[in-house]
Structures are given as C-alpha cells and as structure tokens.
Amino acid sequence: MKIVVVLGLVAIVVTLFTALFFLYRDQGRGTRMWKALALRVALSIGLVALLVISYRLGWIAPTGVR
C-alpha cells in the first residue's frame, strides 16, 4: 500500500510540473495547462478516496507518533 501511495504522490507532482511546463511553453494561450491541473486535482481526489477506503477496509491503520 505504501508503494501505491508514493506512486500516487509522484504522479501528482509530475502533473504539477507538467502544468508549469505548459504554462511557460504555451504562454498562457493553450488549454494543456488547465488539463494538466484538472488531472492533478482528479489524482489528488482519487488518492484521498483510496486512503479513506483503505482505512475503512482495514488495509491501513493509524499508528500515531512514536
């Protein structure tokens, strides 16, 4: 499960930098930046949903600070 979460976070960061690249490349005239940001938001919502579902199913458990 840790690998899935880390891969999700990496994908979110990659789409963020992709949007930044498209912002500079298209000079704000294209829609690729907005699509990349929309994908980033969708990935973030999906990752949070996955974490909540995983917690409810017992795949992950809170451990607290030790």
N, C-alpha and C positions, 0 to 999 in steps of 0.2 A: 504494500500500500504506500510505503514511503516513496518508492520509485515513481508510482503514478502521480503522486502529489508533486514531487520535484519536477517531473516532466511537464506537468500542467503549469507550474510556475515558470519554467523555462520558456514554454510556448507563449505565455502571456508577455514575458519580457521581450521575446523575439518580435511579436506583433507590435509591441510598443515602439521598438526601434525601427521596424519596417514603416510604421506610420510617420516617424520622424524623417526617415529617408525620403518617403514620398512627398512630405511637406517641402523639403528643400528641392527635390528634383522637379516637381510639378509647379513650383512657385505658387501654390495655393489655388491653382486653376482646375485641377483634376478631382476626381472622386475617389481615387485609390486610397488617399489618406483616411477618408471617412469610413471606407470599407474595412481598412485595417483596424481602425479604432473600434468599429462595431464588432469585429471579430474578437478583439481583445476583451470587450465587455461581455460578449457571449461566453468566452472561455472562462472569465472570472466567475460569472454566474454559475456555469457548469461545474467549476471546481468547488465552489461553496456548496452547491447542491450535492455533489458527490461526497463531500466531507460530512454533511448532515445525514445523508442516507447511510453512509458507512458507520457513523456513530450509532444511529438507530438500530442497525442490523448487528451491531456488536463487533464489527470488523476492526474498529479502532476504539480506544478508550482513553479518557483523560488521565494523565499521570501526575500532573501538577509539577511544581518546582521542588526539586530535591537537593 
